[in-house]
Each structure stands twice: as C-alpha cells, then as structure tokens.
Amino acid sequence: MTEAEFIAALRRLPLHPAARGLDDDTALIDAGPLVVTTDTLVEGVHFLPTDPAQDVAWKLVATNLSDLAAKGANPEGILLNYPLGDDAWDHAFLEGLSEVLTAFDTRIIGGDTVTLPRTPPAS
C-alpha cells in the first residue's frame, strides 16, 4: 500500500473538520484551552509482533483517549502518526482504526504518515 492509498483510506474514516481533508500534516484547531497528546506504540515494547493489527489500532486510540481523560479533557479527536510497512498489516490496522473511532465516537484531527523502507525477507 502506498502512502497515497493509505491517506485515501484514512479520508473514508471519521474526520474532524480540523483535519481539512488530510491535505497536509497539520490540523487547524480553533478552540482553547487545548490538551493535546500523541503516543507512539512500538513493536516489541508496547505490543508483541504477533498481536493483530486491529488490536494495536484499538490500543493506540485507547491510550491517547485515556491520557486525555486523565487531564479531564473532552476529546475532539485523535492525531495519528503512522509508519506504513506491510500491506496486510496496514489494511488490518485501518480496519481496527475504523472500528475504534466508531466505538468511541471520535474522529481523526490530523497527523503524519511515512513509508518505511522495505526489508527483503530473510532467506
């Protein structure tokens, strides 16, 4: 999956107006005071390599929403920073992301995607 394809798939998920269609790596938020957080989950540290991608998406969103709740904030949405890598994983992550956004009635505000270098399989 290319970065453009991934972003196109994100555009089909619930988006906050601040995301401005995910046309760039910024969000335009007209509110205050704001509580903002972004967490990164790292394979082998925050989740196991064998964990399903859908579960990782749920954990990522739940972790961020929990941080906001701890500050007494009412979530407007989430920021998503995502490294594209394996096509099957990326598709499954999008599926889980769609489910968790719907379950928590939240939207994507913005974020950033990057394409990781492809590593050839070990022989």
All heavy atoms as an XYZ file, in Angstrom:
919
protein
N       0.859     -1.172      0.000
C       0.000      0.000      0.000
C       0.901      1.229      0.000
O       1.833      1.327      0.782
C      -0.883     -0.023      1.253
C      -1.695      1.223      1.459
S      -2.755      1.231      2.935
C      -3.759     -0.181      2.701
N       0.630      2.146     -0.875
C       1.413      3.379     -0.920
C       0.888      4.355      0.127
O      -0.231      4.202      0.651
C       1.325      4.049     -2.297
O      -0.011      4.510     -2.495
C       1.742      3.095     -3.411
N       1.670      5.363      0.405
C       1.240      6.395      1.356
C      -0.022      7.093      0.854
O      -0.943      7.363      1.622
C       2.373      7.405      1.563
C       2.105      8.380      2.672
C       3.308      9.243      3.012
O       4.430      8.975      2.525
O       3.118     10.206      3.767
N      -0.096      7.351     -0.449
C      -1.289      7.998     -1.022
C      -2.524      7.121     -0.846
O      -3.614      7.617     -0.529
C      -1.061      8.320     -2.495
N      -2.378      5.807     -1.030
C      -3.504      4.888     -0.840
C      -3.941      4.843      0.622
O      -5.133      4.801      0.919
C      -3.128      3.481     -1.318
C      -2.949      3.375     -2.817
C      -2.294      2.065     -3.245
O      -1.537      1.460     -2.458
O      -2.549      1.664     -4.391
N      -2.974      4.849      1.532
C      -3.292      4.832      2.959
C      -4.041      6.100      3.364
O      -5.048      6.052      4.059
C      -2.003      4.676      3.786
C      -2.248      4.432      5.249
C      -2.521      3.151      5.708
C      -2.196      5.471      6.167
C      -2.743      2.916      7.056
C      -2.413      5.245      7.508
C      -2.684      3.959      7.963
N      -3.562      7.242      2.902
C      -4.225      8.513      3.216
C      -5.627      8.538      2.608
O      -6.575      9.007      3.243
C      -3.365      9.711      2.755
C      -2.095      9.786      3.613
C      -4.160     11.015      2.857
C      -1.054     10.759      3.116
N      -5.787      8.009      1.406
C      -7.124      7.927      0.798
C      -8.044      7.075      1.658
O      -9.225      7.413      1.855
C      -7.029      7.355     -0.613
N      -7.520      5.983      2.211
C      -8.325      5.140      3.108
C      -8.663      5.885      4.394
O      -9.779      5.780      4.917
C      -7.584      3.843      3.415
N      -7.711      6.650      4.920
C      -7.988      7.457      6.122
C      -9.094      8.463      5.859
O      -9.920      8.736      6.733
C      -6.729      8.203      6.578
C      -5.623      7.381      7.221
C      -4.428      8.279      7.527
C      -6.112      6.684      8.484
N      -9.145      9.013      4.662
C     -10.169     10.006      4.322
C     -11.580      9.423      4.349
O     -12.557     10.157      4.436
C      -9.887     10.617      2.947
C      -8.719     11.575      2.962
C      -8.538     12.275      1.622
N      -7.438     13.207      1.709
C      -6.338     13.145      0.959
N      -6.215     12.203      0.039
N      -5.378     14.023      1.113
N     -11.687      8.092      4.297
C     -13.000      7.443      4.377
C     -13.426      7.207      5.830
O     -14.548      6.794      6.088
C     -12.981      6.127      3.607
C     -12.841      6.338      2.100
C     -13.032      5.061      1.305
N     -11.988      4.071      1.498
C     -10.847      4.011      0.804
N     -10.589      4.914     -0.131
N      -9.974      3.056      1.033
N     -12.521      7.456      6.790
C     -12.824      7.306      8.217
C     -13.391      8.618      8.750
O     -13.319      9.653      8.069
C     -11.557      6.923      8.979
C     -10.906      5.602      8.568
C      -9.642      5.363      9.370
C     -11.862      4.443      8.712
N     -13.939      8.604      9.957
C     -14.466      9.858     10.519
C     -13.351     10.892     10.690
O     -12.368     10.634     11.378
C     -15.032      9.434     11.878
C     -15.222      7.960     11.795
C     -14.179      7.464     10.843
N     -13.502     12.031     10.047
C     -12.515     13.111     10.132
C     -13.108     14.306     10.854
O     -14.251     14.683     10.639
C     -12.062     13.559      8.738
C     -11.308     12.563      7.878
C     -10.936     13.198      6.539
C     -10.074     12.049      8.587
N     -12.309     14.902     11.688
C     -12.649     16.150     12.358
C     -12.489     17.275     11.333
O     -11.605     17.201     10.464
C     -11.690     16.349     13.536
C     -12.042     17.480     14.433
N     -11.743     18.778     14.126
C     -12.666     17.501     15.631
C     -12.154     19.553     15.103
N     -12.728     18.799     16.032
N     -13.310     18.324     11.393
C     -13.124     19.437     10.446
C     -11.711     20.024     10.481
O     -11.216     20.513      9.467
C     -14.155     20.474     10.899
C     -15.197     19.696     11.621
C     -14.474     18.530     12.262
N     -11.043     19.950     11.624
C      -9.682     20.484     11.742
C      -8.700     19.751     10.837
O      -7.652     20.278     10.491
C      -9.200     20.407     13.193
N      -9.048     18.525     10.437
C      -8.160     17.745      9.570
C      -8.073     18.329      8.167
O      -7.131     18.046      7.432
C      -8.636     16.292      9.495
N      -9.057     19.141      7.781
C      -9.086     19.782      6.469
C      -8.816     18.787      5.347
O      -8.047     19.061      4.427
C      -8.123     20.957      6.423
C      -8.474     22.046      7.430
C      -7.518     23.176      7.421
N      -6.168     22.682      7.684
C      -5.064     23.307      7.358
N      -5.113     24.464      6.769
N      -3.885     22.806      7.625
N      -9.478     17.627      5.439
C      -9.362     16.635      4.381
C      -8.042     15.895      4.343
O      -7.755     15.198      3.387
N      -7.219     16.060      5.371
C      -5.891     15.431      5.423
C      -5.035     15.833      4.232
O      -4.284     15.039      3.680
C      -6.002     13.906      5.526
C      -6.705     13.363      6.772
C      -6.815     11.841      6.687
C      -6.007     13.787      8.045
N      -5.153     17.095      3.838
C      -4.394     17.597      2.697
C      -2.928     17.874      3.014
O      -2.121     18.032      2.109
C      -5.042     18.871      2.143
C      -6.368     18.568      1.450
O      -6.538     17.440      0.948
O      -7.233     19.463      1.429
N      -2.598     17.968      4.309
C      -1.207     18.177      4.700
C      -1.003     17.597      6.098
O      -1.880     16.938      6.625
C      -0.814     19.662      4.629
C      -1.730     20.554      5.459
O      -2.260     20.101      6.490
O      -1.916     21.720      5.079
N       0.146     17.845      6.699
C       0.498     17.278      8.001
C       0.117     18.187      9.160
O       0.745     18.143     10.215
C       2.010     17.009      8.068
C       2.457     15.961      7.065
O       1.601     15.187      6.604
O       3.648     15.915      6.747
N      -0.902     19.021      8.990
C      -1.306     19.937     10.044
C      -2.794     19.795     10.332
O      -3.532     19.194      9.567
C      -1.023     21.404      9.646
O      -1.858     21.748      8.538
C       0.434     21.626      9.303
N      -3.186     20.362     11.468
C      -4.600     20.450     11.831
C      -4.865     21.887     12.258
O      -4.062     22.486     12.970
C      -4.932     19.489     12.964
N      -5.967     22.440     11.825
C      -6.333     23.802     12.169
C      -7.430     23.736     13.226
O      -8.577     23.428     12.924
C      -6.830     24.560     10.935
C      -7.254     25.999     11.165
C      -6.088     26.831     11.684
C      -7.805     26.594      9.890
N      -7.048     24.003     14.471
C      -7.965     23.882     15.594
C      -8.260     25.271     16.135
O      -7.355     25.999     16.521
C      -7.369     22.996     16.704
C      -7.031     21.621     16.123
C      -8.332     22.878     17.877
C      -6.235     20.744     17.046
N      -9.532     25.614     16.162
C      -9.968     26.918     16.656
C     -10.724     26.704     17.963
O     -11.945     26.656     17.989
C     -10.860     27.595     15.616
C     -11.247     29.006     16.016
O     -10.548     29.604     16.854
O     -12.261     29.502     15.498
N      -9.964     26.520     19.044
C     -10.570     26.278     20.354
C      -9.521     26.523     21.418
O      -8.344     26.621     21.148
C     -11.100     24.857     20.447
N      -9.948     26.570     22.642
C      -8.994     26.713     23.724
C      -9.720     26.687     25.041
O     -10.916     26.898     25.084
N      -9.084     26.402     26.113
C      -7.723     25.844     26.152
C      -7.710     24.423     25.594
O      -8.713     23.733     25.604
C      -7.370     25.852     27.628
C      -8.679     25.758     28.337
C      -9.682     26.467     27.455
N      -6.558     24.021     25.109
C      -6.424     22.709     24.487
C      -5.531     21.795     25.308
O      -4.557     22.246     25.908
C      -5.800     22.837     23.098
C      -6.605     23.554     22.045
C      -5.781     23.687     20.769
C      -7.888     22.800     21.756
N      -5.866     20.525     25.314
C      -4.991     19.477     25.831
C      -4.707     18.587     24.640
O      -5.624     18.058     24.023
C      -5.677     18.665     26.956
C      -4.761     17.555     27.432
C      -6.091     19.569     28.103
N      -3.443     18.446     24.282
C      -3.064     17.686     23.090
C      -2.080     16.598     23.503
O      -1.188     16.834     24.320
C      -2.409     18.608     22.035
C      -1.993     17.825     20.811
C      -3.347     19.740     21.664
N      -2.244     15.426     22.925
C      -1.316     14.333     23.184
C      -1.162     13.490     21.929
O      -2.048     13.456     21.087
C      -1.798     13.438     24.351
O      -0.787     12.475     24.651
C      -3.093     12.739     24.034
N      -0.037     12.857     21.807
C       0.158     11.846     20.777
C       1.116     10.812     21.342
O       2.152     11.148     21.903
C       0.678     12.436     19.447
O       0.784     11.390     18.493
C       1.989     13.143     19.584
N       0.730      9.564     21.274
C       1.557      8.462     21.729
C       1.935      7.613     20.532
O       1.159      7.467     19.598
C       0.801      7.567     22.727
C       0.772      8.145     24.120
O       1.794      8.718     24.542
O      -0.261      8.020     24.790
N       3.113      7.041     20.610
C       3.574      6.112     19.596
C       3.697      4.750     20.246
O       4.275      4.632     21.320
C       4.934      6.558     19.030
O       4.805      7.871     18.502
C       5.427      5.614     17.949
N       3.143      3.732     19.610
C       3.299      2.373     20.093
C       4.402      1.705     19.280
O       4.403      1.767     18.053
C       1.999      1.582     19.942
C       0.784      2.118     20.700
C      -0.396      1.167     20.523
C       1.093      2.310     22.171
N       5.332      1.075     19.984
C       6.493      0.457     19.345
C       6.406     -1.062     19.491
O       6.221     -1.574     20.598
C       7.798      0.988     19.982
C       9.020      0.312     19.380
C       7.880      2.509     19.839
N       6.524     -1.741     18.356
C       6.524     -3.209     18.371
C       7.650     -3.729     19.249
O       8.775     -3.248     19.187
C       6.695     -3.737     16.942
C       6.674     -5.249     16.849
C       6.887     -5.743     15.439
O       6.088     -5.382     14.554
O       7.870     -6.479     15.226
N       7.342     -4.698     20.093
C       8.338     -5.275     20.988
C       8.450     -4.530     22.307
O       9.050     -5.034     23.249
N       7.893     -3.321     22.359
C       7.891     -2.538     23.602
C       6.467     -2.407     24.119
O       6.177     -2.723     25.277
C       8.508     -1.131     23.381
C       8.431     -0.296     24.656
C       9.944     -1.238     22.885
N       5.553     -1.944     23.268
C       4.163     -1.703     23.654
C       3.206     -2.781     23.150
O       2.068     -2.853     23.591
C       3.703     -0.339     23.143
C       4.551      0.780     23.640
N       5.452      1.426     22.832
C       4.653      1.336     24.867
C       6.072      2.363     23.535
N       5.619      2.331     24.766
N       3.624     -3.536     22.178
C       2.822     -4.652     21.679
C       3.753     -5.706     21.095
O       4.894     -5.418     20.745
C       1.774     -4.197     20.647
C       2.341     -3.659     19.356
C       2.501     -4.491     18.257
C       2.683     -2.321     19.235
C       3.016     -3.996     17.063
C       3.187     -1.818     18.048
C       3.359     -2.661     16.960
N       3.250     -6.934     21.052
C       4.046     -8.049     20.541
C       3.956     -8.125     19.020
O       2.936     -7.749     18.433
C       3.544     -9.364     21.142
C       3.616     -9.462     22.665
C       2.929    -10.736     23.146
C       5.064     -9.407     23.135
N       4.996     -8.636     18.369
C       4.951     -8.780     16.912
C       3.793     -9.657     16.443
O       3.351     -9.532     15.300
C       6.301     -9.424     16.566
C       7.185     -9.151     17.730
C       6.282     -9.032     18.928
N       3.298    -10.523     17.290
C       2.204    -11.420     16.927
C       0.827    -10.823     17.216
O      -0.192    -11.432     16.875
C       2.338    -12.751     17.686
O       2.417    -12.467     19.099
C       3.590    -13.503     17.240
N       0.751     -9.647     17.837
C      -0.540     -9.020     18.124
C      -1.219     -8.614     16.813
O      -0.565     -8.084     15.908
C      -0.372     -7.770     18.996
C      -0.027     -8.095     20.435
O      -0.170     -9.267     20.842
O       0.392     -7.171     21.166
N      -2.522     -8.847     16.708
C      -3.243     -8.439     15.494
C      -3.215     -6.913     15.315
O      -3.324     -6.164     16.287
C      -4.677     -8.929     15.734
C      -4.569     -9.963     16.804
C      -3.381     -9.569     17.643
N      -3.081     -6.486     14.079
C      -3.017     -5.054     13.780
C      -4.269     -4.322     14.261
O      -4.182     -3.184     14.730
C      -2.826     -4.840     12.280
N      -5.433     -4.971     14.165
C      -6.675     -4.342     14.627
C      -6.582     -4.021     16.116
O      -7.011     -2.961     16.564
C      -7.903     -5.246     14.384
C      -8.194     -5.508     12.934
C      -7.532     -6.788     12.441
O      -6.455     -7.192     12.868
N      -8.185     -7.429     11.491
N      -6.009     -4.948     16.899
C      -5.859     -4.733     18.337
C      -4.892     -3.592     18.633
O      -5.079     -2.827     19.580
C      -5.372     -6.010     19.030
C      -6.410     -7.122     19.043
O      -7.566     -6.878     18.632
O      -6.054     -8.242     19.462
N      -3.845     -3.489     17.828
C      -2.872     -2.404     18.017
C      -3.540     -1.056     17.752
O      -3.315     -0.082     18.479
C      -1.625     -2.615     17.137
C      -0.668     -1.438     17.251
C      -0.915     -3.912     17.527
N      -4.394     -0.981     16.730
C      -5.126      0.262     16.459
C      -6.003      0.633     17.649
O      -6.037      1.792     18.064
C      -5.971      0.106     15.192
N      -6.715     -0.342     18.195
C      -7.550     -0.093     19.374
C      -6.696      0.409     20.541
O      -7.054      1.380     21.211
C      -8.290     -1.370     19.787
C      -9.574     -1.563     19.071
C      -9.751     -2.065     17.806
C     -10.878     -1.257     19.561
N     -11.078     -2.089     17.490
C     -11.800     -1.610     18.548
C     -11.355     -0.734     20.758
C     -13.172     -1.442     18.692
C     -12.721     -0.579     20.911
C     -13.615     -0.923     19.889
N      -5.571     -0.243     20.781
C      -4.710      0.150     21.902
C      -4.178      1.565     21.708
O      -4.125      2.344     22.653
C      -3.556     -0.841     22.046
C      -2.659     -0.533     23.235
C      -1.612     -1.600     23.453
C      -0.819     -1.297     24.710
N       0.148     -2.351     25.026
N      -3.803      1.893     20.490
C      -3.269      3.231     20.202
C      -4.298      4.307     20.515
O      -4.001      5.287     21.211
C      -2.833      3.326     18.745
C      -2.304      4.696     18.306
C      -1.015      5.020     19.031
C      -2.107      4.729     16.807
N      -5.510      4.138     20.024
C      -6.554      5.141     20.263
C      -6.931      5.169     21.738
O      -7.046      6.244     22.339
C      -7.782      4.882     19.364
C      -8.941      5.802     19.738
C      -7.406      5.075     17.900
N      -7.090      4.000     22.355
C      -7.466      3.949     23.775
C      -6.402      4.600     24.659
O      -6.733      5.303     25.622
C      -7.702      2.503     24.204
N      -5.135      4.405     24.331
C      -4.044      5.007     25.102
C      -4.125      6.529     25.045
O      -3.998      7.221     26.063
C      -2.682      4.530     24.566
O      -2.607      3.111     24.702
C      -1.524      5.172     25.300
N      -4.353      7.065     23.863
C      -4.442      8.517     23.711
C      -5.690      9.082     24.387
O      -5.628     10.115     25.059
C      -4.391      8.902     22.231
C      -2.976      8.867     21.697
O      -2.246      9.833     21.819
N      -2.570      7.743     21.142
N      -6.825      8.411     24.231
C      -8.049      8.884     24.874
C      -7.931      8.805     26.393
O      -8.433      9.667     27.111
C      -9.258      8.091     24.382
C      -9.625      8.298     22.914
C     -10.813      7.411     22.539
C      -9.909      9.750     22.595
N      -7.236      7.796     26.892
C      -7.004      7.668     28.331
C      -6.155      8.824     28.857
O      -6.433      9.378     29.928
C      -6.316      6.334     28.629
O      -5.960      6.240     29.984
N      -5.122      9.195     28.108
C      -4.277     10.336     28.508
C      -5.105     11.619     28.586
O      -4.937     12.424     29.505
C      -3.120     10.530     27.531
C      -2.050      9.463     27.664
O      -2.078      8.681     28.632
O      -1.173      9.413     26.772
N      -5.999     11.805     27.623
C      -6.851     12.995     27.632
C      -7.818     12.961     28.814
O      -8.018     13.977     29.491
C      -7.608     13.116     26.312
C      -6.752     13.416     25.085
C      -7.579     13.266     23.820
C      -6.127     14.797     25.179
N      -8.397     11.807     29.077
C      -9.325     11.678     30.206
C      -8.611     11.959     31.524
O      -9.183     12.572     32.433
C      -9.939     10.282     30.217
N      -7.354     11.548     31.635
C      -6.589     11.780     32.861
C      -6.405     13.275     33.138
O      -6.230     13.681     34.287
C      -5.227     11.092     32.769
N      -6.456     14.077     32.094
C      -6.342     15.538     32.239
C      -7.706     16.206     32.340
O      -7.809     17.422     32.400
C      -5.577     16.137     31.051
C      -4.124     15.777     31.029
C      -3.403     16.454     32.169
C      -1.910     16.200     32.080
N      -1.204     16.682     33.232
N      -8.773     15.401     32.329
C     -10.124     15.957     32.389
C     -10.571     16.595     31.097
O     -11.515     17.384     31.073
N      -9.916     16.230     30.010
C     -10.238     16.815     28.703
C     -11.362     16.037     28.033
O     -11.498     14.836     28.205
C      -8.996     16.803     27.809
N     -12.156     16.733     27.244
C     -13.155     16.112     26.388
C     -12.538     15.960     25.009
O     -12.244     16.961     24.353
C     -14.417     16.972     26.305
C     -15.140     17.038     27.626
O     -15.261     16.032     28.313
N     -15.608     18.215     27.981
N     -12.350     14.731     24.548
C     -11.657     14.532     23.273
C     -12.413     15.122     22.089
O     -13.604     14.927     21.940
C     -11.575     13.016     23.133
C     -11.859     12.466     24.473
C     -12.679     13.474     25.197
N     -11.683     15.854     21.276
C     -12.191     16.349     19.994
C     -11.862     15.362     18.901
O     -12.538     15.288     17.901
C     -11.542     17.700     19.652
C     -12.189     18.877     20.295
C     -13.578     19.148     19.723
O     -13.777     19.061     18.496
O     -14.475     19.427     20.523
N     -10.773     14.623     19.076
C     -10.336     13.676     18.078
C      -8.941     13.192     18.395
O      -8.410     13.450     19.467
N      -8.355     12.478     17.437
C      -7.017     11.932     17.644
C      -6.058     12.418     16.562
O      -6.466     12.744     15.455
C      -7.019     10.389     17.659
C      -7.410      9.825     16.288
C      -7.924      9.843     18.743
C      -6.922      8.425     16.052
N      -4.792     12.453     16.921
C      -3.712     12.667     15.976
C      -3.128     11.295     15.674
O      -2.906     10.495     16.587
C      -2.625     13.568     16.572
C      -3.055     14.995     16.898
C      -1.994     15.684     17.741
C      -3.298     15.761     15.612
N      -2.892     10.998     14.417
C      -2.372      9.696     14.029
C      -1.042      9.866     13.330
O      -0.951     10.538     12.302
C      -3.359      8.986     13.084
C      -2.888      7.642     12.539
C      -2.819      6.600     13.650
C      -3.792      7.171     11.413
N      -0.003      9.277     13.894
C       1.306      9.204     13.246
C       1.531      7.740     12.932
O       1.511      6.902     13.838
C       2.397      9.735     14.174
C       2.139     11.181     14.526
O       1.940     12.008     13.654
N       2.102     11.493     15.809
N       1.725      7.421     11.651
C       1.729      6.015     11.249
C       2.825      5.712     10.240
O       2.915      6.362      9.196
C       0.367      5.647     10.645
C       0.225      4.172     10.395
C      -0.122      3.318     11.427
C       0.464      3.638      9.135
C      -0.230      1.954     11.209
C       0.359      2.279      8.910
C       0.010      1.444      9.945
O      -0.093      0.100      9.737
N       3.646      4.671     10.535
C       4.663      4.233      9.566
C       4.133      3.091      8.712
O       3.868      2.006      9.203
C       5.803      3.745     10.471
C       5.091      3.216     11.690
C       3.841      4.061     11.845
N       3.943      3.330      7.425
C       3.494      2.278      6.512
C       4.600      1.255      6.326
O       5.764      1.612      6.208
C       3.137      2.879      5.157
C       1.867      3.704      5.162
C       1.996      4.883      4.229
C       0.697      2.836      4.795
N       4.208     -0.013      6.295
C       5.213     -1.051      6.122
C       4.670     -2.205      5.321
O       4.817     -2.272      4.114
N       3.972     -3.111      5.981
C       3.429     -4.316      5.364
C       1.987     -4.070      4.942
O       1.168     -3.621      5.729
C       3.510     -5.439      6.411
C       2.863     -6.710      5.942
O       3.518     -7.463      5.211
O       1.694     -6.937      6.318
N       1.661     -4.375      3.685
C       0.321     -4.102      3.155
C      -0.787     -4.751      3.981
O      -1.783     -4.103      4.309
C       0.202     -4.580      1.709
C       0.890     -3.652      0.718
O       1.329     -2.559      1.125
O       0.981     -4.022     -0.461
N      -0.630     -6.023      4.308
C      -1.672     -6.725      5.066
C      -1.847     -6.083      6.439
O      -2.975     -5.894      6.915
C      -1.333     -8.209      5.199
N      -0.743     -5.747      7.086
C      -0.796     -5.097      8.402
C      -1.489     -3.742      8.285
O      -2.362     -3.415      9.089
C       0.622     -4.930      8.954
C       0.658     -4.140     10.226
C       0.786     -2.788     10.343
C       0.515     -4.634     11.552
N       0.750     -2.414     11.661
C       0.582     -3.524     12.431
C       0.347     -5.901     12.096
C       0.496     -3.660     13.815
C       0.258     -6.024     13.476
C       0.328     -4.917     14.306
N      -1.121     -2.953      7.285
C      -1.700     -1.618      7.116
C      -3.212     -1.697      6.901
O      -3.976     -0.926      7.482
C      -1.039     -0.880      5.947
C       0.442     -0.615      6.176
O       0.894     -0.651      7.338
O       1.152     -0.383      5.181
N      -3.657     -2.654      6.078
C      -5.099     -2.811      5.837
C      -5.824     -3.218      7.121
O      -6.892     -2.699      7.431
C      -5.359     -3.832      4.730
C      -5.074     -3.314      3.363
N      -5.885     -2.411      2.710
C      -4.045     -3.569      2.513
C      -5.378     -2.128      1.525
N      -4.255     -2.811      1.374
N      -5.236     -4.170      7.860
C      -5.848     -4.621      9.110
C      -5.859     -3.495     10.145
O      -6.824     -3.341     10.906
C      -5.109     -5.845      9.639
N      -4.804     -2.684     10.173
C      -4.752     -1.545     11.092
C      -5.880     -0.572     10.776
O      -6.574     -0.090     11.675
C      -3.398     -0.842     11.008
C      -3.252      0.294     11.974
C      -2.786      0.079     13.256
C      -3.587      1.594     11.598
C      -2.668      1.133     14.159
C      -3.478      2.646     12.483
C      -3.009      2.412     13.773
N      -6.081     -0.282      9.491
C      -7.173      0.609      9.078
C      -8.532      0.064      9.515
O      -9.403      0.819      9.955
C      -7.161      0.813      7.567
C      -6.114      1.780      7.020
C      -6.021      1.638      5.506
C      -6.436      3.205      7.424
N      -8.711     -1.247      9.407
C      -9.963     -1.873      9.833
C     -10.193     -1.649     11.333
O     -11.267     -1.242     11.758
C      -9.911     -3.366      9.521
C     -11.154     -4.127      9.908
C     -11.006     -5.614      9.617
O     -10.532     -5.975      8.518
O     -11.356     -6.411     10.502
N      -9.155     -1.918     12.131
C      -9.257     -1.700     13.574
C      -9.449     -0.237     13.918
O     -10.205      0.101     14.828
N      -8.773      0.638     13.174
C      -8.898      2.073     13.412
C     -10.327      2.535     13.159
O     -10.904      3.291     13.951
C      -7.912      2.844     12.533
C      -7.824      4.344     12.758
C      -7.364      4.668     14.175
C      -6.869      4.955     11.742
N     -10.924      2.066     12.087
C     -12.308      2.412     11.786
C     -13.237      1.962     12.918
O     -14.118      2.702     13.355
C     -12.727      1.773     10.466
O     -14.077      2.055     10.189
N     -13.020      0.741     13.392
C     -13.855      0.201     14.470
C     -13.730      1.020     15.756
O     -14.730      1.343     16.395
C     -13.469     -1.253     14.758
C     -13.801     -2.217     13.652
C     -13.186     -3.593     13.869
O     -12.500     -3.802     14.892
O     -13.380     -4.455     12.993
N     -12.508      1.344     16.149
C     -12.309      2.036     17.422
C     -12.788      3.489     17.347
O     -13.342      4.022     18.311
C     -10.843      1.932     17.920
C      -9.881      2.731     17.053
C     -10.735      2.352     19.386
N     -12.604      4.138     16.201
C     -13.106      5.509     16.060
C     -14.631      5.529     16.189
O     -15.207      6.407     16.838
C     -12.679      6.110     14.726
C     -11.192      6.408     14.557
C     -10.901      6.855     13.124
C     -10.701      7.429     15.560
N     -15.283      4.541     15.579
C     -16.737      4.443     15.664
C     -17.165      4.124     17.095
O     -18.094      4.742     17.623
C     -17.258      3.367     14.689
O     -16.882      3.746     13.361
C     -18.766      3.225     14.774
N     -16.486      3.191     17.728
C     -16.853      2.779     19.093
C     -16.751      3.936     20.087
O     -17.571      4.051     20.994
C     -15.969      1.623     19.546
N     -15.738      4.789     19.934
C     -15.538      5.907     20.856
C     -16.085      7.221     20.307
O     -15.877      8.274     20.908
C     -14.060      6.059     21.222
C     -13.573      4.991     22.158
C     -12.739      3.982     21.714
C     -13.955      4.993     23.488
C     -12.293      2.997     22.579
C     -13.514      4.017     24.365
C     -12.682      3.010     23.899
N     -16.763      7.149     19.173
C     -17.366      8.328     18.550
C     -16.371      9.485     18.481
O     -16.631     10.598     18.931
C     -18.636      8.751     19.301
C     -19.438      9.796     18.533
O     -19.336      9.836     17.287
O     -20.149     10.594     19.183
N     -15.213      9.190     17.931
C     -14.182     10.212     17.772
C     -13.702     10.214     16.325
O     -14.046      9.341     15.546
C     -13.025     10.007     18.782
O     -12.230     11.181     18.831
C     -12.176      8.802     18.434
N     -12.934     11.239     15.985
C     -12.518     11.437     14.596
C     -11.031     11.725     14.533
O     -10.413     12.097     15.516
C     -13.294     12.609     13.989
C     -14.795     12.412     14.066
C     -15.567     13.653     13.772
N     -15.427     14.600     14.893
C     -15.970     15.811     14.912
N     -16.663     16.245     13.882
N     -15.813     16.604     15.944
N     -10.482     11.608     13.349
C      -9.073     11.938     13.122
C      -8.966     13.444     12.906
O      -9.675     14.012     12.081
C      -8.521     11.184     11.904
C      -8.550      9.681     12.166
C      -7.109     11.656     11.573
C      -8.196      8.851     10.950
N      -8.075     14.076     13.661
C      -7.823     15.511     13.517
C      -6.696     15.750     12.508
O      -6.734     16.676     11.716
C      -7.464     16.157     14.869
C      -8.694     16.188     15.766
C      -6.903     17.555     14.685
C      -8.432     16.735     17.148
N      -5.696     14.906     12.537
C      -4.549     15.075     11.645
C      -3.451     14.128     12.053
O      -3.676     13.165     12.783
N      -2.243     14.395     11.591
C      -1.103     13.560     11.923
C      -0.133     13.486     10.768
O      -0.055     14.409      9.955
N       0.562     12.365     10.690
C       1.586     12.211      9.664
C       1.735     10.732      9.336
O       1.602      9.877     10.204
C       2.916     12.770     10.179
C       3.984     12.841      9.109
O       3.652     13.042      7.923
O       5.168     12.683      9.450
N       1.993     10.436      8.082
C       2.330      9.080      7.663
C       3.693      9.111      6.986
O       4.067     10.103      6.359
C       1.295      8.501      6.673
O       1.187      9.372      5.555
C      -0.058      8.334      7.330
N       4.415      8.029      7.161
C       5.712      7.860      6.493
C       5.763      6.451      5.928
O       5.093      5.544      6.426
C       6.907      8.093      7.442
C       6.942      9.524      7.937
C       6.880      7.130      8.612
N       6.546      6.272      4.889
C       6.747      4.956      4.302
C       8.087      4.421      4.759
O       9.122      5.058      4.550
C       6.699      5.035      2.768
O       5.436      5.585      2.373
C       6.868      3.659      2.141
N       8.049      3.262      5.417
C       9.288      2.633      5.876
C       9.975      1.942      4.709
O       9.313      1.460      3.777
C       8.990      1.597      6.960
C       8.400      2.129      8.269
C       8.070      0.968      9.198
C       9.380      3.069      8.946
N      11.307      1.857      4.764
C      11.999      1.115      3.702
C      11.590     -0.361      3.760
O      11.396     -0.913      4.832
C      13.481      1.289      4.029
C      13.560      2.143      5.234
C      12.190      2.413      5.729
N      11.426     -0.952      2.606
C      11.092     -2.386      2.529
C      12.334     -3.218      2.817
O      13.391     -2.994      2.214
C      10.546     -2.755      1.141
C       9.306     -1.977      0.759
C       8.110     -2.542      1.442
N       6.946     -1.726      1.117
C       5.727     -2.138      1.305
N       5.484     -3.312      1.803
N       4.711     -1.344      1.008
N      12.201     -4.154      3.751
C      13.300     -5.054      4.068
C      13.029     -6.390      3.378
O      11.959     -6.959      3.565
C      13.390     -5.266      5.594
O      13.490     -4.004      6.231
C      14.584     -6.124      5.955
N      13.992     -6.867      2.587
C      13.745     -8.150      1.931
C      13.619     -9.260      2.971
O      14.272     -9.216      4.006
C      14.984     -8.348      1.045
C      15.960     -7.319      1.430
C      15.274     -6.307      2.294
N      12.769    -10.258      2.706
C      12.622    -11.363      3.660
C      13.931    -12.107      3.840
O      14.719    -12.225      2.905
C      11.566    -12.260      3.024
C      11.153    -11.624      1.745
C      11.961    -10.400      1.526
N      14.138    -12.602      5.068
C      15.349    -13.377      5.341
C      15.279    -14.705      4.601
O      14.211    -15.303      4.498
C      15.493    -13.604      6.839
N      16.404    -15.131      4.097
C      16.388    -16.402      3.361
C      16.839    -17.553      4.214
O      17.298    -17.477      5.260
C      17.257    -16.305      2.119
O      18.531    -15.809      2.437
